[in-house]
Amino acid sequence: MEEIQDAPASAARTAIRDGAVTSVFQPIVELDSGRVVAYEALARGPEGVLRSPDALFAAARAEGCLTELDQACRAAALRGAVDQGLLAPLTVFVNVEPDALDDAPLAAMFDPADRFPDGLQVVLEITERALAARPAELLRTVARVRELGWAVALDDVGAESLSLAFMPLLRPDVVKLDLRLVQERPGPAIAEIMNAVNAYAESTGAVVLAAGIEDGRHLTMARALGATLGQGWLFGRPGPGAVPGQRTGALRLPDARPSDADAAMISPFACLPSEVAVREAPKALLIELSKQLERQAMRLGETCVVAAAFQEARHVTPATRQRYRDLVERVGFVAALGEDLPVEPLPGLRGAHLAPDDPVRGEWDIVVLSPHFSAALLARDLGDDGPDMDRRFAFALTYERDTVVRAAHALLSRVAPRSGAEAGAAPSSAPAVAAARQLLAGSGAGHPGEALLERALAAVGSGVTIVDLRLPDQPLVYVNPAFEQLSGFRAREVLGRNCRFLQGADTDPAAVGRIRAAVAAGEPVQEVLLNLRAEGSTWWNDCSLTPVTDASGAVVQYIGIQTDVSARVEAERALATERDRCRDYEARLAELGTRRTADGHRGQTSIDSPGARRA
């Protein structure tokens, strides 16, 4: 940070203007043969405080010239590759900065003055952050880049769960594993990533590239993860050009795939193949089918994408809003489209307005897509009059992956971009912190009783939370250290959020419903819930909620007391299982006794018979 702060105010613009942005190249090798098949271009700034790419891009963000820098880096990479003779059979990997994509992304990616030879083979590296911020723009860009004959790599896969969720949508030719996967000790998260990546590679022929290979141990792990390509200091550090004396070869990629450049022109229902059977149903049935797909998505969690079309904003009822709040908390990416829907209908929910002449305006669609599951309910309004729930739709429920991917692509190609202020920013907890201080002090911040009360709550062995009903979405405004230990979440991660993030797919919805009903009525409530910890494990939470009223008697907050009763619940379950087993044994013993009595009677008759005596 000191380097960035010491940089001159217009240093990034000056570097771009003076052509001081250059590239170095790091080899990418084929693990089986050891041949160099590609080089990744890595940006470097002018000598001095902006030499490192982190400092250079930070300065460009501050100066408002990020797009220009991104274009300059890519142009330098391609020109440098040509100058260094990194042509076929070699391939060059170049990056796109996610935050640099604008309303005309392809135009911003190239310098029109540059003309490159046919022997320059390029793979464009993108990250899931780009798709999360501007899905429509990036999907169009990827489609048009493929038309140029370039391939696509998904970078940093595994750094965030969202990369696994978006993998089927981007359909990358190369999956580039985040370096921590080969450098850290294996665990459940790495196993999940390995399963998703291997399934995708097996079904598509995509190539897996492991980054960060620095020694033999890393190389062994890379092979175990399914990588056939490797990159890291074990094979060579970044340099001005090709590594001397290395054998070279061609990068073998899957066959070129058809472009989806027309995705924004078609609707999900139009993606259905002609052989798919289309049925008719009233809207009431479609709603129940949609709820089932939503429940499936919540079981899939952060590696899942959900996209839905509701025709008009008025069809997003309070019950729908509550369901989608739950989805946003548990699912990697959720989008909703409809006429008059805003860019963000709910916190974290991506939206888009549908024009009256958009074909999606006449559809009811929901798409669920993850590495191991795909499903879509695609329906078209038949134009009935009468009660809303009785309106008929022609519909199909499909699990065919290519169809689901195309339908998801069609919906996400319409999603509005996240604004610059929202992109990449976590929800601010400042209002929650301010509310907590006011509540704890009983007056303004700095009241003498504030520190004493905070110390008292911090010393409590049970989890203590406070929810403010006056703030949007009823967020947490206070959690004590015991709650942080119970849940694994830090206070800074949860303040300002609704506590539904603790719920998992196996949390009893009936218990959650009873809590919501009690809160709506302003009544105390106690339930035992199966909750999620930050790392994904479960615990049984004996949760007691007590309302807090203001001077007028209105309920303004709820104080929650959380106690981990996992041992008690498991003991009770074990006891119930043992009781069932004992009852089963008793029933079987009674049955055996009955049989023995019956056999005894038959045996006595046999012994007294003349035939038995002769024997």
Helices and strands as residue ranges (DSSP letters): H 2-6, H 11-17, E 22-30, E 36-44, H 53-63, H 66-83, E 91-95, G 98-100, G 107-109, E 121-126, H 128-133, H 135-147, E 151-157, H 162-170, E 174-177, H 180-183, H 188-204, E 207-210, H 216-224, E 229-231, G 263-265, G 269-271, E 279-282, H 283-300, G 301-303, E 305-312, G 313-315, H 318-330, E 333-339, E 350-353, G 359-362, E 363-370, E 373-381, G 388-390, E 392-398, H 401-412, H 430-441, H 448-459, E 463-468, E 476-479, H 481-487, H 491-494, G 499-502, H 509-521, E 525-532, E 538-549, E 555-564, H 566-607, H 610-614
